Amino acid sequence: MNTQSQPAIVPARAKPIPSATPRAPFLLAPLSYPEDALEPVISAKTLQLHYGKHHKGYVDTLNRLVARTPFAAMSLKELILATAEQPEHADIFHNAAQAWNHSFYWLSIRPKSGDVPPEKLKSRIIASFGSIEALKEELATAATELFGAGWAWLVQDGDRLRVLKTNNADNPLMMKLRPLLTIDVWEHAYYLDVQNRRADYVNGILANLLDWKFASDNLRRS
């Protein structure tokens, strides 16, 4: 499967909200595991920086940007779709998408997973890729060959599953695809642990940390 081929992004236009009711500020959801639980693939020091500084920074900045605006009434997904490819709202999009992407990433991995996908997901993987190992190879290629910063995703595209990569804050929601799991390949996800050896980090996640149950729970029945 060619991970380079991706559908064109057709963003939704921002629409004013006639009577926007401000929602509570966006919150940094707590992790479901201790800071050292992902070692040796992801160290506690990296997790403290990645989650406690970078992810928290996106959430805090987003709350500041949308305060007292019509966007304050939107969910993260609504913000992403309303501001994608809108230069005048680029800061809101970047922080909303990064807040959403990171929350999804923390759920895509879990300590010492090492298991096989649940049966309904396993059968879809085999139908789409031929084998679980073939899927992992495609994810590894997408994650390691992505130029610059971004994300590698397993997504549902109709009846099929596919792998794609997105740059910076972009994600499958913009493409009307259903994300199942993701791997963060911004440098702050791995540089403290393996420096520029991104492949070591990616292979560690593929071998030890992918939460297949989370991916299976995201799978939509056709």
Secondary structure in CASP SS format (residue, H / E / C, confidence):
PFRMAT SS
TARGET T0000
AUTHOR 0000-0000-0000
METHOD secondary structure of the structure
MODEL  1
M C 1.00
N C 1.00
T C 1.00
Q C 1.00
S C 1.00
Q C 1.00
P C 1.00
A C 1.00
I C 1.00
V C 1.00
P C 1.00
A C 1.00
R C 1.00
A C 1.00
K C 1.00
P C 1.00
I C 1.00
P C 1.00
S C 1.00
A C 1.00
T C 1.00
P C 1.00
R C 1.00
A C 1.00
P C 1.00
F C 1.00
L C 1.00
L C 1.00
A C 1.00
P C 1.00
L C 1.00
S C 1.00
Y C 1.00
P C 1.00
E C 1.00
D C 1.00
A C 1.00
L C 1.00
E C 1.00
P C 1.00
V C 1.00
I C 1.00
S C 1.00
A H 1.00
K H 1.00
T H 1.00
L H 1.00
Q H 1.00
L H 1.00
H H 1.00
Y H 1.00
G H 1.00
K H 1.00
H H 1.00
H H 1.00
K H 1.00
G H 1.00
Y H 1.00
V H 1.00
D H 1.00
T H 1.00
L H 1.00
N H 1.00
R H 1.00
L H 1.00
V H 1.00
A C 1.00
R C 1.00
T C 1.00
P H 1.00
F H 1.00
A H 1.00
A H 1.00
M C 1.00
S C 1.00
L H 1.00
K H 1.00
E H 1.00
L H 1.00
I H 1.00
L H 1.00
A H 1.00
T H 1.00
A C 1.00
E C 1.00
Q C 1.00
P H 1.00
E H 1.00
H H 1.00
A H 1.00
D H 1.00
I H 1.00
F H 1.00
H H 1.00
N H 1.00
A H 1.00
A H 1.00
Q H 1.00
A H 1.00
W H 1.00
N H 1.00
H H 1.00
S H 1.00
F H 1.00
Y H 1.00
W H 1.00
L H 1.00
S H 1.00
I E 1.00
R C 1.00
P C 1.00
K C 1.00
S C 1.00
G C 1.00
D C 1.00
V C 1.00
P C 1.00
P C 1.00
E H 1.00
K H 1.00
L H 1.00
K H 1.00
S H 1.00
R H 1.00
I H 1.00
I H 1.00
A H 1.00
S H 1.00
F H 1.00
G C 1.00
S C 1.00
I H 1.00
E H 1.00
A H 1.00
L H 1.00
K H 1.00
E H 1.00
E H 1.00
L H 1.00
A H 1.00
T H 1.00
A H 1.00
A H 1.00
T H 1.00
E H 1.00
L C 1.00
F C 1.00
G C 1.00
A C 1.00
G E 1.00
W E 1.00
A E 1.00
W E 1.00
L E 1.00
V E 1.00
Q E 1.00
D E 1.00
G C 1.00
D C 1.00
R E 1.00
L E 1.00
R E 1.00
V E 1.00
L E 1.00
K E 1.00
T E 1.00
N E 1.00
N C 1.00
A C 1.00
D C 1.00
N C 1.00
P H 1.00
L H 1.00
M H 1.00
M H 1.00
K C 1.00
L C 1.00
R E 1.00
P E 1.00
L E 1.00
L E 1.00
T E 1.00
I E 1.00
D E 1.00
V C 1.00
W C 1.00
E H 1.00
H H 1.00
A H 1.00
Y C 1.00
Y H 1.00
L H 1.00
D H 1.00
V H 1.00
Q C 1.00
N C 1.00
R C 1.00
R H 1.00
A H 1.00
D H 1.00
Y H 1.00
V H 1.00
N H 1.00
G H 1.00
I H 1.00
L H 1.00
A H 1.00
N H 1.00
L C 1.00
L E 1.00
D C 1.00
W H 1.00
K H 1.00
F H 1.00
A H 1.00
S H 1.00
D H 1.00
N H 1.00
L C 1.00
R C 1.00
R C 1.00
S C 1.00
END
